[in-house]
Amino acid sequence: MALSLNIIQKLHLCRHPRWTKPFCPLLHPSSQLLQCKLYSSKYRRPGLPPDNTPPWKRINFSFEKGVAGVKKHFGLLKKEVEDHLRGPGGKTLRENILEQTNVVWEFRSLEDLDKWTLSSDQEIGGKSQVSLKLGRNNQTALFYGTLNTEVPRDGETRYSGYCTMKSKTPLGAFNRKLHYDWSNFNTLYLRVRGDGRPWMVNIKSDSYFSQQRDDLYNYFIYTQGGPYWQDIKCRENVYISLSSCCLWQIPFSKFFLSSRGRIQDNQHPLWTDKITAVGFTLGDKANGPFQLEIDFIGLCNDRAHTEEFAYEKYKRNP
Amino acid sequence: MRTLRFLISARHLCARGRGIPAGQALGTGNNAQKQVTCCLHTSPPPGPPQATSSAGSVTPYEDVFQREQRNKASFVEVLDLYCNRDVRRRGHVEIIEAALRWMTEFGVEKDLEVYNKLLDVFPKEVFVPQNYIQRMFNHYPRQQECAIRVLEQMENYGITPNKQTCFLLLQIFGARSHPIRKYQRMMYWFPRFKHTNPFPVPAELPADPVELSRMCLHRIANDLDSRVAVYQMPYTEKCDDGKEREHLHVVGIQSPSQVSLLAAHNPSTPVYVEGPFPLWLRKTCVYYYILRADPDPMRKEEEIDNERSLYYPLSLDLELDRDLGDDDSFDVDDVEEGPVFAMCMAGSGDELLLGKWIRGLQETNPILGQTPVVFRLNSGPQELSVPQEKEAEPKGELEDDEGEREPERRRMEQ
């Protein structure tokens, strides 16, 4: 269990972002998005000189790119207007109110893989390798690679060895940041097939204050291994075995708050109305190959689940 | 500011250590600066820390851990020697940090007693804040950070501290110090996630490969009806020419539903032995093989005869007018995959050994005698010893020349 607790105050953490980094890789995506770039520019590997390229040199002023951008963004704008006329989120009001399940991500084509970013400890100088491809019949996503816990020899990094897969932030027309509204549902539903390793599910919700930028909500999924699919659908930690596939779902109330890889003392339930990203992290310190096959990631409304938050919400936890 | 500090320190280092004039190091600009900062940031090579003989070295106490015999007793002996040498315990932070680095070498990184022993090295009651000003500021920060490091290493290896740890920390740093806070957090969260795993792995894996395979197969089969069969026990056989031949284990699992699935299989289409697939049990990786077929598009769901049971209907299809709000199914296409007929674990992944498994399966599943069995084995790590038998072929190629290749492919026909 890659569990780390908050020991040192925020000030201290801010000065040493690099050894907290292996635990919150979601916060360090590989520089696709604007707001992520802002963040990752702060992290510099020890021993590397600062990047002094002036900002105007980083912009690609090409005419073709401009035309493609205009096409894309106006297309998105048209789609948004149409969706708005149909109802909230592109669905009719009846669907919005009544739906009990929703499939957010499924993996049936290469475009579905483009909605995800991969990262590993190579960003901090480690040696893990990750890749994502479609499964055998182009019906699943296979996230595979090798985990290597060898610590980069830069004198400051103390832990290494993580592999992660994170969904990209949804962007609307003209690169406006959008988010998912999951307030109708209370459970995350996964259909995965792993190789026996424990994984961590991370959910990032949009926040107002910049201090909450690093906040993540985490919970664990345990894969069983074997050739059978596993519907991760855990109900109060009791799983029901139904003819060689176990039902297991993760209620949102189980997710605990962490920031920069450290569990926070002041816990707070996840607000599901502004979800930005979902990710999977592997960091179980076992060197070797790993694989996780994902069929789909969905949401459902478990009417039997009434728990609001699984942890105490005292002013100071311990 | 940071770069400036680096530059100044780098200049000193260069001028002293490498004989480069200080001005030159500065003058060559960015490239030299990069080189210099790189050499500043280079840590010692991974593995056990090297002994340093010089007295004024940066990491003292490394040489006391350089021992022939590396076990718990000698580790504790080093700590005892240090504690009995000096009442003032001078340099305790250094020896604790050195000990933390050496713990894996001595094999004591999962021993709570040793961690308590390490914390015992701290002098007692010296670092307890006496007044509110000391309490307000970080009292003896170096010592507190060192204790936090000890706790963090415990956390990293998943060791729950006990009452004695708490007692020691209270005695050393007093209540409401940072190490005590860390201890409280660990005691809050560790029990919370202790039993979250619905598929627990025992702490000690069985050493016998047959027992281990049995456990793993039950784990992946996830069916209480399934039965494990040992097709070959591991043993060594003495040949006539004095050589020893080693026979590896073959353990398989099959459930009654899989037997009926295989019985319904169309014998004209081949079944495949696939593998090796990895299965992780904590830090050990084992491999398993499966017997499966391609999805059959012609196969239809068997309709259950409604009149087979007179007492209750076996299938009930009432046209309930269900609304969207009652629909709990997911709107996704099912993944089409062929049925899995059996699973096995073998000592090595060569076809001879897996053939024994198939031969054993034939006793319970006579249909395997008429069905062609094709080995689709990836080059796994276990096959390195038998390279001539290694076969990794794509699916399309297999189907093309299946006819000619079948005889040499160890078609399982009696």
HADDOCK unambig.tbl for C-alpha pairs under 7 A between the chains (distance, minus, plus):
assign (segid A and resid 5 and name CA) (segid B and resid 185 and name CA) 6.68 0.50 0.50
assign (segid A and resid 7 and name CA) (segid B and resid 182 and name CA) 5.74 0.50 0.50
assign (segid A and resid 46 and name CA) (segid B and resid 41 and name CA) 6.90 0.50 0.50
assign (segid A and resid 47 and name CA) (segid B and resid 37 and name CA) 5.41 0.50 0.50
assign (segid A and resid 47 and name CA) (segid B and resid 38 and name CA) 4.82 0.50 0.50
assign (segid A and resid 47 and name CA) (segid B and resid 41 and name CA) 5.82 0.50 0.50
assign (segid A and resid 48 and name CA) (segid B and resid 34 and name CA) 6.67 0.50 0.50
assign (segid A and resid 49 and name CA) (segid B and resid 34 and name CA) 6.02 0.50 0.50
assign (segid A and resid 98 and name CA) (segid B and resid 324 and name CA) 5.87 0.50 0.50
assign (segid A and resid 98 and name CA) (segid B and resid 325 and name CA) 4.54 0.50 0.50
assign (segid A and resid 99 and name CA) (segid B and resid 324 and name CA) 6.01 0.50 0.50
assign (segid A and resid 99 and name CA) (segid B and resid 325 and name CA) 5.49 0.50 0.50
assign (segid A and resid 100 and name CA) (segid B and resid 325 and name CA) 5.96 0.50 0.50
assign (segid A and resid 100 and name CA) (segid B and resid 327 and name CA) 6.57 0.50 0.50
assign (segid A and resid 100 and name CA) (segid B and resid 328 and name CA) 5.88 0.50 0.50
assign (segid A and resid 101 and name CA) (segid B and resid 328 and name CA) 6.00 0.50 0.50
assign (segid A and resid 101 and name CA) (segid B and resid 329 and name CA) 6.76 0.50 0.50
assign (segid A and resid 101 and name CA) (segid B and resid 330 and name CA) 6.05 0.50 0.50
assign (segid A and resid 102 and name CA) (segid B and resid 330 and name CA) 6.63 0.50 0.50
assign (segid A and resid 103 and name CA) (segid B and resid 330 and name CA) 6.64 0.50 0.50
assign (segid A and resid 103 and name CA) (segid B and resid 331 and name CA) 6.74 0.50 0.50
assign (segid A and resid 139 and name CA) (segid B and resid 335 and name CA) 6.14 0.50 0.50
assign (segid A and resid 153 and name CA) (segid B and resid 42 and name CA) 5.93 0.50 0.50
assign (segid A and resid 153 and name CA) (segid B and resid 43 and name CA) 5.27 0.50 0.50
assign (segid A and resid 154 and name CA) (segid B and resid 41 and name CA) 5.09 0.50 0.50
assign (segid A and resid 154 and name CA) (segid B and resid 42 and name CA) 5.13 0.50 0.50
assign (segid A and resid 154 and name CA) (segid B and resid 43 and name CA) 5.73 0.50 0.50
assign (segid A and resid 155 and name CA) (segid B and resid 41 and name CA) 5.23 0.50 0.50
assign (segid A and resid 155 and name CA) (segid B and resid 42 and name CA) 5.70 0.50 0.50
assign (segid A and resid 155 and name CA) (segid B and resid 43 and name CA) 4.46 0.50 0.50
assign (segid A and resid 195 and name CA) (segid B and resid 278 and name CA) 6.20 0.50 0.50
assign (segid A and resid 195 and name CA) (segid B and resid 279 and name CA) 4.90 0.50 0.50
assign (segid A and resid 195 and name CA) (segid B and resid 280 and name CA) 5.98 0.50 0.50
assign (segid A and resid 196 and name CA) (segid B and resid 279 and name CA) 5.61 0.50 0.50
assign (segid A and resid 196 and name CA) (segid B and resid 280 and name CA) 4.86 0.50 0.50
assign (segid A and resid 196 and name CA) (segid B and resid 281 and name CA) 6.44 0.50 0.50
assign (segid A and resid 197 and name CA) (segid B and resid 280 and name CA) 5.93 0.50 0.50
assign (segid A and resid 222 and name CA) (segid B and resid 197 and name CA) 6.19 0.50 0.50
assign (segid A and resid 224 and name CA) (segid B and resid 199 and name CA) 6.49 0.50 0.50
assign (segid A and resid 224 and name CA) (segid B and resid 220 and name CA) 6.49 0.50 0.50
assign (segid A and resid 225 and name CA) (segid B and resid 220 and name CA) 5.66 0.50 0.50
assign (segid A and resid 225 and name CA) (segid B and resid 279 and name CA) 5.77 0.50 0.50
assign (segid A and resid 226 and name CA) (segid B and resid 220 and name CA) 4.44 0.50 0.50
assign (segid A and resid 226 and name CA) (segid B and resid 221 and name CA) 6.86 0.50 0.50
assign (segid A and resid 237 and name CA) (segid B and resid 196 and name CA) 6.71 0.50 0.50
assign (segid A and resid 244 and name CA) (segid B and resid 222 and name CA) 5.61 0.50 0.50
assign (segid A and resid 244 and name CA) (segid B and resid 223 and name CA) 5.68 0.50 0.50
assign (segid A and resid 286 and name CA) (segid B and resid 283 and name CA) 5.04 0.50 0.50
assign (segid A and resid 318 and name CA) (segid B and resid 184 and name CA) 5.60 0.50 0.50
assign (segid A and resid 318 and name CA) (segid B and resid 185 and name CA) 5.63 0.50 0.50
assign (segid A and resid 318 and name CA) (segid B and resid 188 and name CA) 6.09 0.50 0.50
